[in-house]
Amino acid sequence: MTTKNELREGFTSGTAVAAAAAVAVRMMLGGGEVRKWSVILPPVKGDWRCGGGPRLDVPVESCERRGNTGVGAVRKDAGDDPDVTNGLLFSVTASREAPEEFGYRGKSALERLDGFSVFLYAGKGVGVVTLPGIALEVGCPAINMHPRSQIAASAALAAQAAGFDGPVHLLVEVCGGEEAAEKTMNPRLGIAGGISILGTRGIVRPYSHAAWKKAILQSLEFCARSGSDAVCLTTGRRSEEAAAGICQQMPRHAFIQVADFAAFSVKQAARLGFSRIIWACFFGKLLKLAQGLKNTHADKAAADLELLAKTCALCGGSAKDVKHMLTLPMASGGLDYIRSRSGATAARVIASLADTALENISAWVKSTRRAGGGPSAECTAVNAPKLPELVLHVFHLDGSLAHTVARKLSHLD
């Protein structure tokens, strides 16, 4: 039970599919209707057949027997986590033998657990891997390793309870999965046709910061594995679109929205050995980068209007301009004001703040390398021996380029 100020936990896509799979197997084998299922949670340990390990009771939306198959459906509940899959209906059809239509979207993934075989198939709304670079084979359903084992174990336990030794064929579908996938990084990761089935722990704890960082790191690792030597970090959709307009030679998966996680993203890019790290942002985020904020979210620190006013003064702004900077509700409005007064002064302010921001980004990169923080084991092969070139693009609110500053880092100082 949660209090008014606590965030409510939910369950992952993997847990939703695992519950639906177990119910589908139960229905296939002639079991009765159920409204709740106790799901084994990942990581699946060696004692899973004995029912050991943590479990979670998951509500079942519907279940039925259709000829020789069984169907189970669970509606995803992500709790208070901002998850695009929250509320989607996950359904599984179970069969002793794979009907022809099960394989219409590519080959299946096979799980063998202590002699029990489970085949997984991507139905409508579930993504299929189309490019190398993630820890799944091309042509397989986009179901990650932990939920794959969780789903297989849940299906096997349900079969075991009915005295059935397998194999089991499972068609996984997500109603609305194709539309939801467009709001994720799947299209640029080469996952086509729907969402990925994720979940390393089975439970969604609404820590959006951790989820964001995990997504950023996964995208950076994919970009590195794909052979890209440059990556463009952006603060959101508009800055990404603006950067893509001037970095047209870069593949789309090399543009990664990192939101407010400035230092984290830069350091991870440095660890992975990119030879060129590009940062793209608008004026408000530029000021915060010039402040040296590692996280630029408003909850972490406000825009430093005194720094903006001081920079304006040093760049030729009038006393009236400087005074006005200190009364702004938002830093982005300062740029518009300065531009209306003097385009030359505005250009100097942007350039000055960009230089300072790039100094701070350079320090993050160098501190990462000085500390000896090497890349993850999966990406050792792409580790660059030299420090990267850093590029900072700053855009006006209309998406036009305001300023670019670059620096080649070749040594630690």
N, C-alpha and C positions, 0 to 999 in steps of 0.2 A: 504493500500500500504506500502511495506517495502523498506527501503533503502538498499544500498549494504552491509552494516555492520550489519543489523538486521537479526534475524532468523525468517523464515516464519512459521506461525502457520498452523495447519492442523485440521483434525477432527478424533474423536475416532472411534473404531470399533463399539461401540454402536450407534453412530450417523449414520455410514454407513448403519447398519442394519435397523435402524429406518426409514431412507429415503427410502430404498429399500422396506421395509414392507408397508409403506404408498402408494408407487407407485403400488406395487403388489395388494393391496386392491382396489385402484382406477381402475386398469385394470380388476380385477375380476368383478367389478360392472359396467363395460361397459364404463369407462371413456376414454378420448382421450390420446394420447401419450404426454409425458412431457419430458423435458430435464433438468429440475432443480426442486428441491423440498425444501420448507422452513420447516425445522425440528425443533420441539420443543426441547429445551435442558434440560438436568437434572440439579438439581433435579426437578422432575415434581411437581408443586405446585397444590393447591386445585382449582385454576381457570383455569386449563388446557383446559377444554371444551370450554371456552370462548376465547381461543387462546392467553391467557396471558402468560407472561414470555418471556425470551430471545429466539431467534430463529437463525438458521443458514441456508443459502442457500447452498444446496449440489448438485453438478452436478450428473445427472442420466446417466449412460452409456447405458442402454437399458431397454425397457419395452414391454410387449406383453401380449395378452390374449391367453390362451391355453385351449380350451374347456370351462369348468366351473371354471377354475382357472386363476389367474393373476400372472405375474412374473415381478419383478423389480430387477435391478442390479446396484450397485454403486461400483466404484473403490476407495479403501481406499487411502486417501492422508494425510499422517502424517506430512506434512510440512517438516521442517528441523530436525525433531526429528528422532534419529536412531531407528526406530521401525521395527521389523521383518515383520510386517503385511503390511507395506507400499507398495502400488501398487497391493495388492491382490484384486480380484473381489468378492464382497459380494453380494449374490443373495437371494431373498426371494420368495417363492411360496405361494400365499394366496388362501384359499378355504373356502367355507361356511361349508363344512363337511370334516372331516379328511380322505383323501384317505388312504387306507391300508398301502401304502408304507411310509407314513409320520412317522409311529411309529416304524420303523424297528430298531432304535438304542436306545430303551428304552422309558421310560414314558415321557410324556410331562410336561412342567411347565405351570401353569395356572395363569393368571393375571386377576383380576376383578377390573375394574375402573368404579365406579358409575353405576354399573349394566351392563357394557359392558364387555364381556368375551373374552379373547385372550388366545389361546393355542400356546405354542412355542415348536418346535421340532428341534432336532439336526440332520441336514443332513450331507452330506459329508464335511469334513474339519472343523466341529465344535466339540469341545470336549464334552465328557460326564463325569460327576463326578462318580468316582468308589470307592472313599475312603472317610470316614468321616474326618472332621477336618477343612473344609472350610465352609463358610456361605451359602452352598447350599446342598440340599438333594442328597444322592446317587441315581444315575439313571437319574438325571435331566441334561438338557443341561447346559454347563458351561457358562451361561450368568448371570453376576453379577446383583445385585439388582437395581442399578441406571439405567443401560441400559435396564434392563427388563421392568421397568416402562416407560422408554422413548419409547421403541419399541411399547409397548401396547398402550400408549397414541397417538403415531403417527398413528398407525393402526386405532384406534377408531375415531380420528379426520377425517381421510380420509373416513371412513365408514359413519360417521355422515354427512359429506358434500354431500353424495349420498343418504341420507335418509335410511341407513341400520343400524339396531340395533344389529347386531351380532347374534351368535358368529363368530369369525374369527379364522381359524387355519393357522399358519405360519410355514413353513419349511425353516430353515435358513441354507444356505450352503456357504462355502468359498473355492474357487478354489485355491489349493495350501496350504490349511490350515494344512493338515497333515504334510507336509514337514516343514512348518514354525514352527509348535509346537515343533519339535525336537530341535529347537534353543532356546526354552523357558524353564521355570521351570515346565511346565505342567506335563511331564512324572513323575517327582518325587513327584508332588502334587496329583497324582492319577487322573489326568484328561486325558482321553484316546481318541484318534482318531482325535484330531485337536486342534485348538486354543481356547482360552477363549474370550468371548465378553466383553470388559471392557470399562470403561469411566465414571468417576464420574461427569464430567463437560461438556462432549460432545465435547470439543475443546482440541486439543493437542497443548500445549505450549512447545516448545522444550527446556525444562529444564531437561536434562538427569540426573542431580544429584538427583532431586526430584523423578524422575521415578525409579532410581536405589534404593534409600532409601526405597521407597514404596514396591518394589519387595523384598528387603532384609527383611523388617519387616513382610511381608506376609509369607515368607518362614519360618522365625523364629517362628511365631505364629502357623503355621501349624505343625511344628516340635514339639512344646510344646504341642499342643492339641492331637497329636498322641501318647503321652505318653513317648517320648524320654527324657531321663535325661541328655543326652550329645549332644553337637552340635559341628560340625567342620567348622570353618570359614576359607575360602581359598581365595586367591587373584585372582584366575582364573582357567581355565580348567586344566592346567598342574599341578598346586599345588594340585588341588582336586584329580586328578588321583593318584598322589604320596601319598597323605594322605589316600586315599581309600585302597591303597595297604598295609598299616600298621594298618589301623583301620577297618579290614574286618568284625568285629562283628557289626558295626554300620549300620543302614538302610541307603539307598541311599539318602532319603530326609533329612537326618541329615547333609549332606554336602552342604554348602551354599556358593556360590561365592559372595564375598562382595566387590571385586575390591579394590578401594583405601579408602573405608569408614571404616577405622580401629576403631576409637573411637566410632563412631555411632553404629557399629555392636556389638562391645563388650558390650557397655552399654545396648543396647536393649536385648542382650542375658542374661545379669545380671538381668535386670528388669523382664524377663520372668521366672526366677528361675531355670535355668539349673544347675545341680549339677556339671557338668564338661563342660568347655569351651575350645575347642582345636583350636589353630591357626596354620595354615600351610602356609609356604611361602618359597621363595628362598632368596638368600643372599642379593640381592639388596633391597628387601622390608624389610629384617631383619635390615639392617643398618638404614632405615628410622624409623622403630619401635624403635630402640635404640635411635634415635634422639628425640623420643617423639612426632613425627608428628601425629596428629589426622587424617589427610587426607594425604595419601602417594603419591598423583598424582604429576607428575613432575611440573605441573603448580603451585602447592602450595609451594613447596620447593625442592631445589636440594639435592642430596645425599651429606652428610657432609664428604668430603674426609679428612678433618683435623681430624675428629673423628676416621675415619678408620686408618689414619696414626698413630695417638696417640695410638690406641688400638694395632696396629701392633707392635709398639715400646715396649709397656708394656708386650706384649706376647712373646718377644724374637726376634723380627724381626731385621734385620741388618739396619744400617744407609742407605744403598742402597735401601733396601726394603721400608723403611719409606718414602724416597724421591720419590720413584716410585709411591707410593699411591697417592701423591699429583698431579700427572700428568695424572691420569686415565680419559678417556672419560666417562666411566661407572663404577659404584662401583662393579658390578658383575665380571668385569675383574680382580679386585683386588684379589678375592678369588682364581681364577685360577693361578694368578701369585704367590701368597703366597704358594699355594699347590705345584707348580713346584719347589719352593725353599726349602720348608720344610713342610712336612705333619703335623708334630707335632705343628709347629707354626700356621698353618692354623686352626687346631682343636682348639687351645687355643683362637684364634681370634673369631671364630664362637661361642665358649662357652661364652666368655666374652660379646660379643654383645647380645647374647641370654638372658643372665642374666639381662642385662640392659633393653632389650626390654620387658622382662616379668615383671620387676619392673614397667615399664610404663603402661602395660596392667593391672596390679594389681591396680595401682592408679586409672585408669578409672573405674574399677569395684567398688572399695571402695568409690569413689566419688559419684557414682550413688546410692549406698546403703545409704551413709551418708546423701545424700540430700533427702532421703525418697521417691525417685522415684519408685513407685510401678509399677507392670505390668498393662497392659491394662485390662479393665473389663472382656474381654472375656477369659483371661488367669489367673485370680486370683487363680483358683483352683490348678494350678501347681507351684505357687510361693514357692520357697524353703526357709526355715527359716534361713539357713546358707549360708555364702559366698561360692562360688564354688571353685572347684579345677581347676587351670589353667594349660594348657599344651601347649608348643610351639614346633612344629616340624619344623626344617630347612632342606631343601633339596639342594643337588647339582643340577647342571643344567641337569644332566642325569637322575634325578628322584630318585637317591639313597639318603638314609637318612644321613644327615651330623651331626645332633645333636638334642637331645631332652632335654628340661628342663621343670620341673613341680613344681608347688607350691600349697599347700592346704591353702586356705584362710579361716581362722576360726574366725577372729575378725577384728574390725576396729581400725587402729592405725594411 
